[in-house]
Amino acid sequence: MPAQRFRRLTFTKGDKQHVLLVSGNAIFTLHTEDMHLPSLGKLEIKRASDVEFCEATQQWEGVIREEFRMSAHHHKFSHASREAVLDWERFYFDHVYQPGT
């Protein structure tokens, strides 16, 4: 089976740039309130990552879900700052995640 081909699109709203990976009818992106998702039609949403506070470590933890991991490494990150974990998550999906490879 041939690898799925993706087009990388970006759009900017205000000072934020968003990356969309598009293949056929599938769009991969991080959730943002800047994009009016219902305007795209009927949606099927799959969560690609989780960011939660861990009481035991007193840190925010980000985890990339297995089906979105590019390797066995670099799929977890923790930090005292939630914003630092969200930055890591954005970097992963903007620069590391390459579906279909």
N, C-alpha and C positions, 0 to 999 in steps of 0.2 A: 504494500500500500504506500503511495507516495506521501511525503511529508506535506502537511497542511501549509499553505502559503498565507502569510499575513501581511497586510499593509499597515504601516505605522502612521497614524494621523495624530496631529496635535492641535489643540485649540487653546486660546488664552482668554481668560476672563479676569479683568482687573489685573492684579500682579501675579496671578496663578496660571501656570501652564499645565495642561492635562494631556496625558498620552492615552490614545485609544489604539488597540490592536484589532484589526478587522479582518475577518475571513468569512466570505459568503454572508450568511445571516447572523454570524456570531461577532460580538464585540466584547473585548476584554478591557476593563478599566477599573480603577479604584473608584469607589462610590464618592460622589461629590454632589453637594446641593447646587453647584454651578450648572449642572446639566439637567434639563427637564426630561427625565427618563420616560414618562408616559407619552411624550411626543414621538417616541420611536416605535410605538405600537405595542403589541402583546410581548411581554418580557418573560424570560426564564432566568432567574438570578441564582448564581452559585457563589457561595462565600469562598474566597481564596485564602484568607488569612484571619487570624484572631488576635486582638490586642486586649489583654485583661490585666488587672492588678493582682499580684500574688501577695497574699497576706504573709506567708512564711518568709519571703525574701524582702518584702516591703519595696518591691520594684514592679514596674510595668513590664510585661512580657509580650513579645510579638512572636507568632508562630505562623509560618507558611504552611498551608494544608498540603498533604502529601501529593495530590494530583497536580499541584502547581509548583512543585520543587524541581529545580534544574539539576540538583545533585544532593548527595546525602549531607553536605556541609552547608553552612551559612543559611539555614532556614529558621533559626531562632535568634532572638536578640532581646536583651533585657537592660533596663536603665531606670534610674529614679525618676526621670522625666518622661511623661507620656508623650510629649511632643517629639522627643528624641526617638522614641520607638515608632511613631507615625512617620517621621522623616526616613527612618530605615526602611519601613514598609513601602513608602513611595519610591525610594531609590531602587529597591528590589524589583518592583514591577515596571519602573520606567527604564532601568538599565540592565538588569540581570535576566529577567524572565523573557524567554524567547520560545513561545509555544510552537510546537511542530518541529523542533530540532532534536 
